[in-house]
């Protein structure tokens, strides 16, 4: 009974979200609409390009958001680790030292390619990262591959930065990888995978190429910052979660129930 109640709550939330979208979506055409200014950067596509901004201007505009504190210095530290780790030379063989006046180019759309584990056919996800997508904030979630494994994240800021003659796509993300700890019987019965966000000040940079695919998460209203990964409408996500967390109680319960 607990499980059915939890699933009902999630289903109602999803339905409410879809109903709300109908206010500004015409048969989902806008949701699936690709911006006209897309450009390929390696094996990903970015779009909804915004005016280039300097590090100084970005930090000033976003000074109330802890995710952007020391953005320039943190990004430089990231580049000094990212470039050699992925086979790129440091510019002129020296550590990256970014200047406040140097610019990046923000984007608010990502097109990610992945192979479905259900059909083994190539598929795509459209991800939004915008403070105003049809008059509402839209910061999509994604499954990301890291050195230590796969984690779920929320997109915070997508941008490109040119290093010598190569343009690289990056995104600032808020990881959803904080340990949940002991779960209640209600949580375990829900059949959904729980995640918890890091503090906003602990947002970090990743290459857009690390994104595996998009993810659909809904708030767990019992605690702010907790979310539930929805896989009941997405067979590929269900298979990925079961492969990543085969011993998790959620999937043991699910298999027993089935």
N, C-alpha and C positions, 0 to 999 in steps of 0.2 A: 504493500500500500504506500509506504514511504517513497518507493521508487517511482510509482505512477504519479504521485503528487508532485515530486520534483520534476519529472518529465513534463507534467502539465504546466508547471510554472514556466519552465524554459520555453515550451512550445507557445505559450501565451505571449511571452516576451518577444519571441521571433515574429509572431503574428502581428503584434502591436507595432513592431518596427516596420514590417512590410506595409501595414495599413498607413502608417505615417508617411512612408515614402511616396505613396500614391498622390500625396498632395503636390509633389513637385516632379514626379516621374510619370512620363507618358508611356504606359505599357513597358516599363523598364528600359525604354530606348535610351534615356539619358544615362542610366546606370551602366549600360554596355557601350556607350559612346566613347570612342577613342579620340583624344584631342587631336586637332589638325596639325599640331607642331611637334609631333613625336620625332625622336631621333634615336638611332641605334647606338649604343655604347657597349661594344663587345657583344655579349649574347643576351643583353637586356635592352629594353626600350624605355626611355624616359619621355615625359611630355608635360604639358601645362607649365612651360618654362616661364620663370619670373625674371624680373630685372636683376642683373648681377648686383651683388652687395658685398661691401668690404667686411672684413672680420670686425672692425671697430663699430661699424653701423649696426651689424647684426647683434652684437653683444649689447649695444645701447638700446635697441628696439625691444630686445627680449630680456632686459635686465631683471624683470620680475619673475622670470621662469628659471628655476634653479638648474634646469637641464642645459642651459646655455652659459652658465657661469664658467669663465676661463675657456670659452669655446676654442679660441685660436691656439692657446698653449696646449690644451688637451688634444686637439687635432694634430698638432705638430708631433707630439709624443706618439700618437697613434701611427702617423706616417713613418716615423723612424723605426717602428717595429714591423708595420705592414709591408713596406716596400721590400726589404731584404728577405722577409719570410716568404714572399710570393715571387721571388726571383727578379725583382726590379732593383736597379742600381740607385743608390741615393744620388740626388742631383749634384754633379761635380764631385761625387765621392764624399760629400760632407753631410752632416746631420741637417735635417730640415729645420729651418728657423723662419717661421712665417711672420710677416710684417702686418701691422694693423690695417694698412691701406690695401693689402692684397685682396683680390676678390674671388668669390665662388659664385656659382650659378644655381639658384634654387629651382626645384621642380616639384610638382604636386601630383604626378601620375607615374606609375610604374607598370610595365607589362612584363610579367614573369613567365617563363616557359618551364614546364616540367612534364615528366612522363607519368601518367596515371598508373597506380599500382593495381587498379581494378581492371582496366582495359588494355594497358600497355600502349596506349595511343598518346601522342603528344597533346598536351593541353596547355591552356594559358589562364592566368589570373590577372585581373586588373586591380591594382592597389592604389588607394588614394591617401594622400598625406596633405591635408588642406585645412586651414582654419575656417574656410567658408566654401564648402562644396554644396551648391544650391542652398545657400543661406544657413547651413549647419556645419559644425565641426565634423571632420571625418579623418580619423587617424587609424588606418587599418592595421590588423595584426598579421603576423607571418610566422612561418616555421623557418628557422635559420640553422644552418650547419656551422658549428664551431669546432675548434680543436678538441674540445672535451666532449663533444656530442651535439645533439640537437636540442634547441630550446625554442620557446615561443617568445615573441617580442611584439611590442607596439611601435609603429613608425612614429618618429617625432619630427624629423626634418630630412628631406632628400635633397641632395645637391651634387654637382660635379666640380672637380678641381683639376686643373691642367698642370701636370708635372713634366717639364721640358716639352716634348712634342706629343705627349699622350694624355688624353682626357680620361679620368677615372670617376666612376659613379660611387657615391658613398651615401650612407644614411645614419643619422643619429637615432638610436633606438632606446627604448625603455624595456629592459629584459624582464620577462615574467618567469623568473627562475628561483625565486626565494622559496626556501623550504616551507611547506605547508604545516608539517608536524602532524600530530594525531588528528584524524578526521572523525567527525561524529557519525553515528549510525545513519543519519539522514543523508550525509554527504556520500558515504560509501554506497548507499542504496540508489543514488541518483543515476549511476551508470555513466557519469560524465567525468572528464579528467580535469581536476582543479589546478589552477596556477595562481601565483601571487606576484605582484609587481615589485620591483626594487624601488627604493626611494628615488624621487625625481632627480636629485643631485647626482645620482650614480648612473645616469644615462651614459652610453658609450657609443663609439663609432664602429661601423662594420662596412665592408664592401658590399654593394648591392648584389654582387655575384654570390654572396653567401646565402641569399634567400632561396629556399627550396620551393616554397609556394605560399599562397595566402592562407589565412586561418580565420575561422569564424568563432569569436568568443563572445560570451555574454556576462554581464556582471553577476557576481554572487552577492546578493543584497544583504547577506548576513554579516559581511565585513567589507569595508571599503578597501579597494586595492586587490580584492580576490576576484577571480574570473573562472568561468567554466568553458572548456574547449568543446564546441559542438561538433559531433561527428555523425549524429543520427540521420543527417540529410546528405552526407558526403561519404561514399564508400571508400574513396581514396584516403581521406583523412582517417577513417576508422582503421584501415589497414596499416597506415603509417603509425598511428598511436599504438596499436597492438604490437607492431614490430619493435617500436622503441621502448615500450614499457610492458613487456609480456607478463611480468610478475606482479604488476600493479593490481590492487584489489578490485579496481573498477572493471578490468577486463576479465578477471577471474569470476566476478559476479555476473558479468554480461554473458560469458560462455555458459555458466551454470543455468542462467535464466533461459538462454536459447536452447 
